[in-house]
Amino acid sequence: MLFVLTYDYVPDVLEKRTPYRNDHLALIRELHAAGTVLYAGAFDPPTDGALFVFKADSAAAVEAFVKRDPYVKNGVVTGHRVRPWNVVVGA
């Protein structure tokens, strides 16, 4: 199954994320290499959130990522949503 995760960021995200960025990206790259995260990136401009596409068995797997994410743990993310995604066109 595919799931979409969206993040909402604090208004001053570009400054607030700096101490956690390397660890955040390392976690995403780890999951990308495993085939779990297919796409990930911030909206820009404005940088007020991000979108991730996951290939997972359940929404619980996506929530497990959220709990591990340094951005979430350190208050860079103010909210998130996980939704199943039913792709009708595309691979």
Phi, psi and omega in degrees: 000153174253143177227145174252130174247128173242144177245147166251135183253158172297154182303325182256045187301322184298327176275318185292330184282340189311310183292342186249355189299313181299316180291321177300311181293324178297319178296315179297317180295323176300313181288330175293316179298329179278353180086009181273316176261118181271320181215148177203140176177159180273153171283140183198136337278158351280155177277082183242003179181184181213164178226137178231144172244123182248145167251112187208163179283335183202164176296334179300325178295323178291317178298328177295321174298313181304316181295332180273340189293124178302330178295320179289312182301332186249018171079012177284328178263127181262345179190159178210159177222139176241128181223139172293147184236120180261096182282128179250343176224130179119170182282000000 
